[in-house]
Structures are given as C-alpha cells and as structure tokens.
Amino acid sequence: MEIDTDKIDDAVLGLLWLTLHEERRAWKGLDWNALDRLHEKGLIANPANKAKSVVLTDEGLRRAEELFRALFTRPGHEPERWTAPTR
C-alpha cells in the first residue's frame, strides 16, 4: 500500500483549523512528519519549538478553513457563519 502524504497533510491542516486559538495558533499534537511537510509547504511556522501550538501562515489559515469545510462538514448542515472554537 502506498500512502498519499498530500491527503494526510490536507487532513492534518483541516484538523489544525479545528484547534485554532488566538486567531492563528493551533495545537500541534498531530503527526510530526505531517507538521514538517506543512512547514516545508509554507502553511505553518516551524513546529520545532517549545510551544505546544504552531502558527499558521496567511495561506495556511485560508487553506485550513477550506479543507476543514470540505473534509469535515455536511453539505447543507453548516451554520451560517462557522468559526473555530476558542480555547
């Protein structure tokens, strides 16, 4: 079986949107390889630091919301304006 890491990265980025706080920080308790790839793609700041969260870039923030909506919401069941939960 060959793993499509781009699909994994999309799912991880979408899940980062779910854990957003302080406008663009997300908890980084996900696969480190995927976080490294997202950093290489310019979607998040370097995850290798002491913080328990990672900062999404402008493009990462936009793409994370797009992926969250595409992967994790049901068509027609989305609230009028969904916002990520605050912590």
Secondary structure, 3 states (H helix, E strand, C coil): CCCCHHHHHHHHHHHHHHCEECCCEEECCCCHHHHHHHHHCCCECCCCCCCCEEEECHHHHHHHHHHHHHHHCCCCCCCCCCCCCCC
